[in-house]
Amino acid sequence: MLKLGQETTKVIDGTSYTFGRVTIGLVEQFAAWVRDKEGDPFELADRYLDKLPREEWEVLFKEARQKRDELQAFTLDSAVAQKWLKTPEGAAQLFYLLLKERQPTITPSEAFEVFLALGFEEAQELLDKGAGEPPAKNVRPPVL
């Protein structure tokens, strides 16, 4: 399996945590989680098929098609991924996936606590390192 970046170990409150690399498998697992959270992108358009004027329904359908396409060609940089990564639940899920290979008993809640203990900038650096990207020059502000 293609693996990018490198593993990183951090000690937080006396506990050593090893963060895995961003792999195709990890991205696929996160994508499956996001798809499950998003549900059927056409559900809303289907529900209003005969209840809205044609023009308004076409807007819903176009948005649904765009979201379907984005979910099918999923990347961590996509809008739908970023939407979920900006939530506590999404951040916890991604950190859970990064940590569970080396810490198989960790829970998503514990992974989120690790994320919070690191702080946004260090967490972003870990994600970049795990993905094999150079460190960001302009770190985004915290979104939580």
N, C-alpha and C positions, 0 to 999 in steps of 0.2 A: 504494500500500500504506500502511496506517495505521502511522505511526511515532510512538513515544512517547519522551519525554525528549529528551536531547541527547547528541551525541558529546562525548567527553572525551579530552584528550591528556595523557599522563603521560610524564615522562622517568625511566627506570629504568636505572641503571648506564650513563648516557650515551646510551641508545637511546630514541628517541621512539616511543611506542605510542599509537595512536588507537583508543579503544574505541567501537564502534558503539552505536547506540540499540537498545533492546529493541523488536523489531518482531514482528508476527504471524508472519512468515516465520521469524524466529529461534526463537520459541517452538515453532513447528511442527517445525523441524529438531531442537530439543532433545527434543521429545515423541517424534519418530520414533526417536531414539537411545535414549531410555528404554524405549520399547516393544520395541525390538530386544533390549535388555538383559534386560527382564522376561520376554520370551517369552510363550507362550500361558498366560493365567491359569487356564485349565481343565485344563491338562496333569496336574496332581497329582490333581485330582478324577477325571479320566478313568482314571488309572492305578489308583486304589483303588476304583473303582465296585463291583466284586464282592468286594473284599477286606476291607472295613470294615463294621461294623454301620451300618445305615441312618442313625442319628442322627449318628454321627461323620462319615459321608460328606456328609450335608447341611450340616454346619458347613464342610467343605472347599469344597463347591459355593457356599455363600453367600459365603465369602471370595473365591472366584474371580469371582463375579458382581460383587461390590463393586469388586475391582481392575479388572475389565474396564470398569466404568462410570467409574472414576476415570481410566483411560487414555484413554477416549473423550472425556471432558470435561476434558482436561488443562489445568492452569494451573501456573505456576511456584510457586504457593503450595500446591499439592496435596501430600498426604502422600507420594505416590510420587515426585514431583519433589524434595521436600525430602530424602527418603531418599537419592536419588542425589547431590544437591548437597552432602551431608555427607560424600561420599567424595572422595578425591583425583581419581579418574577422572571423576566427575561435575562437580566444580569445574573441572577442566582442560577438559572438553568445553564447558561454558558459556562460559568465558573464550576458548576457541578460536573459538567462534561469534561472540563479541563483537569479537574482534580480526581475524578473517580477511578481512573486507570491505576493510579499509584496509591490512592486511599479508598479502597472499595467499599468501606462502610460509611463514607461521608454522605450526608443528606443534602438536598438542595438548600435547605435552611442554613445548615452549617456552612455551605459554600458561599452563601450570601453574606454571612457574618465575616468570612475571610475577605470577601470583596470589600466590605465596609471597613474592616481593619486596615486594609492596604491603602485605602483612599483612592480617589478617582485617577489621579495622575499615575500612580504606581501600577494600578490595575490596567490602565491603558498601555503602559510600557510592557507589562507582562503579555498582554494580548498581542501587541506588535511583535515582540520577541518570539512568541509561540507561533506566529504566522510567518516569521522570517522577514518581517518588514523592518526598515531602518527606523530608529526612534523618531517619533513625531517632533517637529520643531515647534509647532504651535498647537499645544495640547488643548483639546476642547474643554469647556467648563463643565463641572458636574451637572448632571441632568436630573438627579434623584431628589 
